[in-house]
């Protein structure tokens, strides 16, 4: 699977409500690149949509940890406003 194709699949999973598939793919992506803030943010969005507020908050916090300069504009910043 190429990187572009994988990203397209993730977007399709999320857009089509295939949250479990999207969650699996984001977790796999984090095994490859655990310090990627965008992956943490998107996994947080999936978890929030699934009703896992604790998991979502954990991922949003990781997003900020790996990208502190953008803390106010990410998903966690949206929750704080």
C-alpha positions in Angstrom: 0.0 0.0 0.0 1.5 3.4 -0.9 1.3 6.2 1.5 -1.1 8.2 -0.6 -3.4 5.3 -1.1 -3.4 4.6 2.7 -4.3 8.2 3.4 -7.1 8.1 0.8 -8.5 4.9 2.4 -8.5 6.5 5.9 -10.4 9.5 4.6 -12.9 7.2 2.9 -13.3 5.1 6.1 -13.9 8.2 8.2 -16.2 9.8 5.6 -18.3 6.7 5.2 -18.7 6.1 9.0 -16.4 3.1 9.1 -15.0 4.2 12.4 -13.7 0.8 13.5 -11.7 0.5 10.2 -10.4 4.0 10.5 -9.4 3.5 14.2 -7.5 0.3 13.2 -5.7 2.2 10.4 -4.8 5.2 12.6 -3.5 2.9 15.3 -1.3 1.1 12.8 -0.1 4.4 11.4 0.9 5.4 15.0 3.0 2.3 15.3 5.0 3.5 12.3 5.0 7.2 13.2 4.1 7.6 16.9 5.0 11.3 17.0 2.7 12.4 14.2 0.3 15.0 15.6 -2.1 14.8 12.7 -2.6 11.1 13.2 -3.3 11.6 16.9 -5.8 14.3 16.1 -7.6 12.2 13.5 -7.7 9.2 15.8 -9.1 11.5 18.5 -11.9 12.6 16.1 -12.7 8.9 15.3 -12.8 8.0 19.0 -14.9 11.1 19.8 -17.4 10.1 17.2 -17.5 6.5 18.7 -18.3 8.1 22.1 -14.9 7.4 23.7 -14.3 10.8 25.2 -11.4 9.6 27.4 -9.6 8.1 24.4 -10.3 11.2 22.3 -8.9 13.5 24.9 -5.8 11.4 25.2 -5.2 11.6 21.5 -5.9 15.3 21.4 -3.4 15.8 24.3 -0.8 13.8 22.3 -1.5 16.0 19.3 -0.6 19.1 21.4 2.4 17.3 23.0 3.9 16.6 19.5 2.9 20.0 18.1 2.8 22.5 21.0 3.1 25.5 18.6 -0.3 24.7 17.1 -2.0 23.8 20.4 -4.8 26.4 20.1 -5.9 25.4 16.6 -6.2 21.6 16.9 -9.0 19.5 18.2 -8.1 20.0 21.8 -8.1 23.8 21.3 -11.7 23.4 19.9 -12.7 21.6 23.1 -11.2 24.3 25.3 -13.0 27.2 23.7 
